[in-house]
Structures are given as C-alpha cells and as structure tokens.
C-alpha cells in the first residue's frame, strides 16, 4: 500500500500522457458515425449523448455496436500507447485522460457520453482480466434487475475493490476515481432508479 501515492512519473511526462489520452478519448465516434450514415446530429435525439446507447435510438444496431467498440478501444489504445512510451504509470494517466476526453470533449463544448464503454476500454488496457469481472457483475445484476444502468453502476463499484484485493493499488485508485465520475454522470439514471421510472432492458417507449 505504500506505493499508492508514490508515483515515479515526472510532471512533463505525466502531462504528455494526459494530453495524448485526452485527445484520443475526445474523438466523438458516435457523432462521426451517425453523420457519415446520414442520420444527422446524434445530440438532437434521445438523451443528447454521443455514446452507443443514444446511437441505438436511431434504430441502427450496427452503428451502435461500432460506437460501443470504438469508444472502448480509444481508451484501450491510450492506455497501451502510454504504457509503451512512458511505462505503467503513463498508461494509467493516458487511459484516465481518455475517459475524461470522452465525457468532456473540447470539440463538443465539453458535452460527451457517460463513459461506460470507455471505462471498460481502460480496464482492457491496464487490467484485462478485470473486464471479465465487470462483465460477470453486469450480467448478474442485469439478469436480476433488468436495468442496464444499475448493472453498469454496480460493476463500476466492484472493479476498484477487486483490484485492491489483488494488490493492484494504483490501478484501483485510478478506477475508483473513474467510478466516482461515472456515478456523477449517471445522476439522472440514479434518480430514475430510485423513483422506479428507469427504463428496463428491452423496454420500449
């Protein structure tokens, strides 16, 4: 645990990793893909988000799947590139910045997605086995509750704890911060869950 706050990365390298990650994460694939498909501005429908869930509201499942994959892989790429160039700590910072870039893209007035796919992509880049843990928790909660948002929220809570128990403390710290941000971005979903008005998986309208 002593290494938790003992980061070896220098400030210039940390800034470089953050900039790289942010630029990769801020690529709005949902917006780009829907415009290329002639479906207009994804921000004008549904929740107004640029993520896969809102892309699905266009009725194009292939575009939604592509958005999900690309939003995940941009964080994976940031983490892997950062690790390759600057080591594990550089990878952590780059992946974290990619998550922030997706949530707050400068090109879209800092209004992005909610970050679940990018959260998973970060995991894939820095702790790939934890993606299986995330998936298992998500599926279990979804089977019981039928709520996609609740499944994601619970899974993001489990991940930092699981990482801590396997002694991956720095990764656990970064993922815990990402979990807190993700819960904040899901504030509206949490309110609907409490009120019992959140849409269930497969529910129409």
N, C-alpha and C positions, 0 to 999 in steps of 0.2 A: 504493500500500500504506500510505502514511502516514495515510490516513483510517480505517484498520481499527479503531483504538481511539479515534478522535476523534469521539465521539458528541455531537451538539448538543442532544439532547433533555434537558429538565430532569427532576429527580427526581420532582416531583409528577406531571408528565405521563407519565413512564415508569411510575409506579405505577398511574396511571389506566388506561393501555393494558394493563398486565399483569392488572389486576382484570377489565377488560372481556373480554379474551381468555380468561382462566381460566373465567369464568362461562359463556361461550358453549361452550367446549370441554368443560366438565364435564357438559353435558346428555347423559344416557345413552340415546341413541336406541335402541340395541339392546334395552335393558331395557324401555323405554317401548313400543316397537312389539310386542315379543313378549307383553307383558302385555295390551296392547289387543287382540291377536289371540287371547287366551285360552290362550296356550301356557305360562303360568306364569313363573317366575323363570329367566331365561337363565343366571344364575350357578349354577344347580343341575345343569347338564348340561355334558358335554364338559370343556373347559378351565376353565370358570367365568368366562371373559372376557365382556365386553359387546360385543365387536366383531362384524363381519359374518361372520367365519369360524365363530365359535361359533353365531351365529344360523342359519347354514346347516345346522348339525347338527340343527336342529328339522325339517328337511326342507322348509322353506318358502323357496324360492329368491327369491320376490318380496320377502319381508321382509328377507332377507339383502342383496339388491340395494339396497333402500331404506335399510337401515342403513349400507351402504358409502357411498352417495351423501350421506346426511345427516351422517355422521361426517367426510366430506371437506369438505362445504360449510360446516360450522360453523367450521372453521379459515380457509377462504376468506373467509367473512363477517367474521371477526375481523380478518384482515389488511386487508381492503378498508375496513372501517369505521375501523380505526385509522389507516390512511393518509389517509383523507378528513378525519378530525378533527385528527390530530396530525402528518401527514406520513409519509414513508417509514420513518423510524425507529420511529415509533409503530405503524405497520403491522407491522413486523418483530417488535416486542415483543408485540403483541397476538396475532399468529399463533403465535408461540412459546409464549405462555401458553395458547392454545387447545390446543396439542399436549400440554402438561403437564396441562391440565384433563381431557383425555380419558384420559390414563394414570393420573392420580391424582385422581379426582373426590371432593370432600369429602363429597358426599351418600352415597357408597358406601364409606365408610371407606378412601378413597384406593386402592381396588382397581378399576382400569378396564381398558381394552383395551391392545393393543400398539402402536397408533398409526400403522400404515402408511397407512390411508386419510386420517387427519388430517395426516400428513406430506405426502401428495400434495395435499391441500387447501391447505395452507400454501404449497406451491410455486405452485399455481394463483393464489393471491392476490398473491404477490410476484415471481414469475418464471415466468409461464405457459408460455413456450416450453420450459422445463426439464421440464414434465410429459411432453412428447414424448420427451425424452431418457430419463426414468425409464421410460416405457412401452416404449421400444425395448430398453433394457437388460433390463428384466423379461422381456419376450417372448423375447429371445435366450437368456437363461440358462434360462428355463423350457423352451424347446424342447430345449436340450442336456441339462439335468439332470433335468427333470420334477419339480423341487422348488419349490413356491411360496415357501416361507420363504427358501430360498437366493437366489431371484430378487429378492425384496424387499431382502434384506441387501446383495446386490451393487449393486443400483440405488441404495440409500441411500449407498453408498460413492462411487459415481461422481458423484452430484449436487454435493457440495461442490467436488470437483476441477473439474468442468465450469464451475461458477460462478466459481471462482477464475481459470480461463483466460480467461473473458470479462470479467474485471476487475470482477466484482460482489462485491467482497471482504466487505462487511458481511453480505450475504445468505449468502455462502459460510460465513462464521464461524458464523452462527446455525444454518444447516443442518448444519454439521459437529457442533455440539453436539447437535442433534436426532438425527443419525445415531448418535452415541455412546450416547445414551439408548436409542434404538431397539434397538441391538445388545444392550445390557444387558437390555432387556425380552424379548429373544428368546434369552436364555441357554439355556433348556430346549431350544429348537429347534436351537441350535448344537450342544449336546451330543448330540442325536439324530442330527444330520447327521454328526458325527464318528464316532458309533457305527454309522451305517448303518441306523438304525431309524426315521428320519423318514419320515412318510407322503408318497408321491408324489402328484402331481396326478392325480385320477381314481381313486386307490386307495381301495378300500372296506375297512372294518374296522380 
